[in-house]
Amino acid sequence: MPFIVYSCVTADGGVDWRSGSYDTLAALYDELRKRGEQIDRFYELPEAVDHLVSAMRGRLRPAQVVEFCNYLSLYVQGGLDLQTALADLVQGTRESSVKYTAEQIRRDLLNGVSLSQAMERSRQFPEVAVSMASIGEASGNLAQMLGDAAAYIGRIEEIKSASLRAVIYPAFTLGMMLLTGLFWMLMVVPKLANVYKSMDVELPLATRTLISMSDFASSGWPWLIAAAALIPVSYSLARRQRDLRQVFDRIAWGAPIFGNVVRNAQEAFFFQYLALVYKAGVPITEAISGLIGTTQNRHFRSRIRRIPEHLRIGLSLREAFQRCNIFSPLDIRMVAIGEQTGALDAQLAKLSTIYMQRVQAAVELLTKAIEPLLMLVMGVFFAFFVVAMLGPIYSLIANMMSSMGGQ
C-alpha cells in the first residue's frame, strides 16, 4: 500500500496538500471525486514512509480520544452529519495525530465504511469506544453512545491518575535520597577520607564502613548503573511470563495498603464498564466476556473468568458473583437488588462510584501512611552520614582539647 503525498484543488477553489496510504492511485482519484475535488500533483512514496510518519505522529492520548468522541457526539446530537464534523475537526485542531485520524476516518466514511469500523481501522481508539460506536449505529443513538464512551474513558483515566499518584511521591522521595547518597559517595566522602588519612587517626566503624562503600561506588559505578537498569528490565520481562505475572498480581492484590488501591481501581473499572455497556443494551454475559480480556490484574481476571459460564447455565448474576469468592457482600447485595428491581445498570453505576471514591481515599491513606515511614528512613539515612563523617572530627577535637587541658 503506497504512501502518497498530493495536492488537490478543493471544492471552493483552494489548493490543499495532503497525504495518506491508498491501495491504488485510482482509489485516491475516486475519493477526491466524491468530495468534488481534483488532484493537482502527487508523489508516490514507499510504504515504509507511512510507518515512519505514523511512528513520529504517535497515538492519540486518552484526553484526545475523549475530546474526539465528545466532538462527534455534539455534532451528531445537533443534527449535523459526520463528514461535516470531521471536516471541522481537521480544520480546527493543531494536533497532527488528531488531524490525521479525523482525515483517515473521513476517507473511510466516503468509501462506505461505518464509523465504528473506521475507528477500529485507525487503531487509535480503545475497544470500548469502538463497541459503543457500533451499538450507537445499530440502535440509532450514536450521539449518546459516543458521549457515554467519552465519559467512560475520562473516568478510567481518573482512576489511573489516582493510582499513579499513589506511587509518585514515594518513588520521587526515594529517588532523590538515592541521588543524594550517590553524590556524597562519589564527591564528598572521598575528599573527607583523604583528610582523615592525612590525620592518621583511628576511624570508628561507621566511618570505615562509609569509606568502603564510597570506594566501591567510585570503582564499581558502571556495575551499579547496570544493576539499577537491570531491575526494571528484569521485572518487565518477568511480567511477560504468564505464571510470574499471576504471582505478581496476586501479591499486589493482597498487599496491606497498596493493595487497597489495586483492588478498588480494578473493581471501579469493572463496574463502570458493565454499567455502560449493559445500559447500552449489551447482554450481561457478552459484556463480561468482552471485559475479561481487558482486565489488567491477572488475579482478578482468573476469578471472574467463569462468570459467563455460570450465567449460561442459568445462574443469576448474584449467584455467579458469589461463586467467584472475590466480590464483597456489598457488591453481591447491590447486584441482587438491581436484578430484582430491573435497575441493574443503576446499581452497577453506583458500585462504580463507590469504588472510585474508595480509590481516592486509598490513595490519600497510602500517602499518609508512607510519609512518616519515608521521613524515618531519610532521618536514619542522613544521621548515618553525619555521624560517620563528622564523628572523627569531633573525636579529634576532643582529643586535642584533652591534650591541651593535660598540659
N, C-alpha and C positions, 0 to 999 in steps of 0.2 A: 504494500500500500504506500505509494509515493507521497512525500510531503510537498505541497505546492504553495508557493508564495505568489500572490497575484494582486493586481489592481483591477478594479471594476468601476464602471460608470453606474452610479446608483439611480434610483427612480427619479430623484429630484435634480439630476444632472451633475451631481458632485462626483469626485473620484475618491475611492476608498481603498486602502491597502489591507489585505487580509492574508491569512494562512490557515492551512489545515491539511489533514490526511484524507485522501479520496481514493476510492477503488480504481477509478479511471478518470481521465480528463473529461470524458463525456458526462460523468456524474457531476462534476463541477459546473459544466455548461448547463446541465438540467436544473441544478439548484438555483443558479443565477436567473435562469429563465422564469422559474416560479416566482422569484422575487421581483421580476420586472427589471432586472439589471443585465448589463452586458460586460463581458470580460474585455479588459484593455490590453494587459500583458501578463505573462505568468512565467515563473521559473520552477521547474520540477527538480526537487532535491531528493537524495536517498532517504529511505525510511529511518535510517539511524539518526537523522537530523530531528525527526519527530520525537524520538526517545530522549534525545539530549535536551530539546526545548521543554519537554514535559518535566524532566528532572529539574531543570532550572526554575521552571514556573512553580513547581511544588503543588501540594494538595490543598484543598480548601480547609481552613481551620474550622473547628466546631462553631465558633461565633459567626463565621461567614456562611456556614450551612444554615444556621438559624435565620440569619438575615435574608438569605436566598429564599428559603421556604416562606417566610413571612411576607416577603415582597410579592411572590407569586400568589399567595393567599389573598392579599389585599386587592390585587388586580382582578383576580377571578371573582372575588366577592363583589367587586364594583361593576361586574358585567363586562369587563374587557377580556379580549382573547389572549392566549398565552404568547402568541407571536408579538403582540404589542408590548406585553410585559417584559419579555426577554430583550426586545429591541431597546426599550427604555433603560433596562438594566445595563446593557452593553454600553450605551451612551453615558450613563450616569456614574459608573464606577471607575475608579482608578486602579483597582486591584487586577493585575493581569490574569491571575488564576480564576477570579470570578468572571471576568470578561470572556475568557476563552471557554469556560464551562457553559456560560449562557449562550454563546455563539454556537457551540457544539450541539447543545440541546435544541436550539432553534433550527439548526440544519436538519437534525433528525426528525423534528416535527414536520418540517416541509416535505420530508421523504415518506411521510405516513407512519412514522413510529410514534407510539403513545408516549406520554410524559414519563410514566414510571419506567418504561423500557429505556427511554433516553437517559434518564437519571442513572439507571443501572449501568448502561454502556459507558457513561462518563467516568465511572469508578471514583466518583468524588463524594458520594452520599452514603451514609450508613444504611444498613439493611432496613431499619425501621422506617426511614424516610421513603425508601422505595416502596415498601409494603403499604404504607399509609397512602401514598400517591395512587397505587394500584387499587386500593379499596375505595378511595375517593372517586376514581374514574368509573369503577363498576357501580357505585351507589349513586352517582350524580351529585356527590357532596365534596367535590375536590377542594374547595376553599377551606372548609372546616378541617378536613384531614391534613392538609398542608400546615395549617395553623397549629393543630394538635401535635404534629410531628416536630415543629419548631419548638413548641413548649416543652415537649418531652426531652429533646436533645439539650435544650437550655438547662433543664432540671438535672439531667445526668451530669452535665458539666459542673453544676453547683456541687454535686456530690463528690466528683473527682477533685475539685478545688479544695473542698473541705478536708478530704482525705490527705491531699498533698500538704496542706497547711500543718497537719499533724506531725510531719517529718521534717519540714523545712527548718524550723527553729533548732531542734537538737542537732540536725546534720550541720547546719551553719556554725553552731557553737563549737561542736567537736572539731570541725574542720579548722576553724580559727585557732583553737587550742593546739592542734597538731602542727599547724604552720608556725605558731609562736614558739613551740618547743623545738621545732626543727631549726628555726632561726637562732635560738640560743645554742643549740648543739653545734651548729656549723660556724657561727660568728663570734659568740660571746665566750662560751666555755673554753675553747682552745686558747684564747688570749689570757684568760684568768689562770688556766692550767700552767702556762709558761711563767706567769708571775709567781705562782706557788712553787714551781720547781726552782726558780732562782732564789726563793727564800730558804729553801732547804729545810722545810718544816714537815712534821708528820701530819698527814691529812686524815681526817675522820673517814669512816666507812662510806657515808653518804656522798662525800666529795669524790672519793676514789671511784665509786660506782658511776657517778655522773660523768667523770672524765673518761672512764672506759666506754660508756655509751657514746660520748662525743667522738672518741677516736674511731669507734665502729661506724658511726654515721658519716664521718669525714672520709673514711676509706671505702666504705661499702654503700655509699648513697645510690649508685646505679642499681644495686640489688634491692634497696628499699623502694625505689621508684617502680622497679619491675614487680615487686611483691604487691605494692599498692594498686598497680594496674591489673595484676593477675586476679585479685579478689573479686572485683565486679565482673570480670570476664568469665571467671570460673562459675560464679553464681548464675550469670546469664546462660551459660552453656548447660549448667545443671538443670535449670528450669525448663529447658527444651526436652529433657528426658521425662517421659510421662510419669514414671513412678516417683522420681525425685520431686517433680513439681507437685504431685499429690501430697507428698510428705511436707514440703514447704508450706503449701496452702493449708494443710491441717494444723500445722504449728501456728500459722498466722491467725487462723480462725479461733484457736483456743488460747491465744496469748492473753495474759491478765488484763492489760489496759489497752494496748494497741489492737487487740482482738475485738474490742467493742467497736472501734472504727470500722474494721473489716466487715464484721457481721452486719452492722446497721447499714453500711453502704451497699452491701450486696442485696439485702432484703429491700431496701428502698428502691434500688434499680429493678428488682424482680417484680415488686407490686406495682410500681409505676408503669412498667411495660405491659403487664397484664391488664391493668385498668384501661390503658389507652387502646389496646387492640381489641379487647372484649367489648368496649363501648362502641368501637367501630364496626362490630358485627362479626368478628372472627370467632369461631368456636373455641372454647377454652382449651380443649385438647390440642388443637392446632396451634394456639397461641403459646402454650407451654412447650410444645415440641420445637417451635422456632426459637424460643428463648434459651433452651438448654445449650445450644451450640455457641451462644454469645456470652454465657456466664463465665466470668473471669476466674473465680475461685473454683479450683477443681474439686475441693472437698464438698462445697455446696452443690456443685454440679452433679457429683456422684449420688448425693442424697435425693435430689429432685428428678433424677433421670427416669425413674419408674412411674412418675405421676401419670403420664399419658396412658401407660398400660393399665394402671388402676382405674382410670376413667373409662377406658374402652370396655372393661369387663363389668361396668355398671355401678362402680362406687361413686359416691358423691365427692366433690372437691374437698370437703371437710374430712372425709374418711381417708382420702388419698394423702392429704397433708399429715394426718395423724400417723400414717404408716411410714412417713419419711423420717420421723424422730429427729427433726431439726427445727421445726416451727414451734413458736411459743404458744401457750394456751390462749393468749390474746389473739394471735393470728387465726387460730382454728375457730375460736368463738365468733370473731367478726365475719369470717368466711361463711360460717354456718348461718348467721343472721342474714347475710347477703343472699344466700341460696333460698332461704325460707321466705324472704320478703320480695324476691325478684329484683333486688338492687345490688347485685354483686359488684358491678362496676364502681358504684359509690363507696362500697366497703373497701374495695381494693385501693381506691384513691385515698381513702382515709388512712389505711395502713401505710401507704407510701408517704403521706405527710408525717405520720408518727415517726417513721424510721428516718426521714430526712431531719426532723428535729432532734432525734437521738444522735445522728451523725454530728450535728453541730455541737451538741452537749458533750459527746465523747471526745471531740477534738479539743474543746476547752478543758475538759478533765485531763486529757493526756498532757496538754501543755502545762497545766498547773502541777501535775504530778512529776513531770520531768524537770521543771525549773529548779526545785530545791536539790534534786539529785545532781544536776549539772553544776550548780553552784558549789556543791560539796566536792565534786570531782575536780573542778577548777581550783578550789581552795587548796586541796591536798596537792595538786599538781604544782602550783606556784609556790606553796610553802616548802615543798621539797627542793625546788630550785634555789629559793632564798637561803634555806638552811645549809644546803650543800655548798653554795658558792660563797656566802658571806660568813659561814661558821669559822673557817680557818682564819679569816681576817680578825674577827673578834677574839679568837684564841690567841693570835699573835699579839694583838694589842694588850690583852690581859697579861700575857707573859712579860711583855715589855714593862707594863705598869708594876707588876710584882717585882721585876728585876730592879727597877728604879726605886721602889719602896725599900727593897732589901739593902740597897746602897745607902 
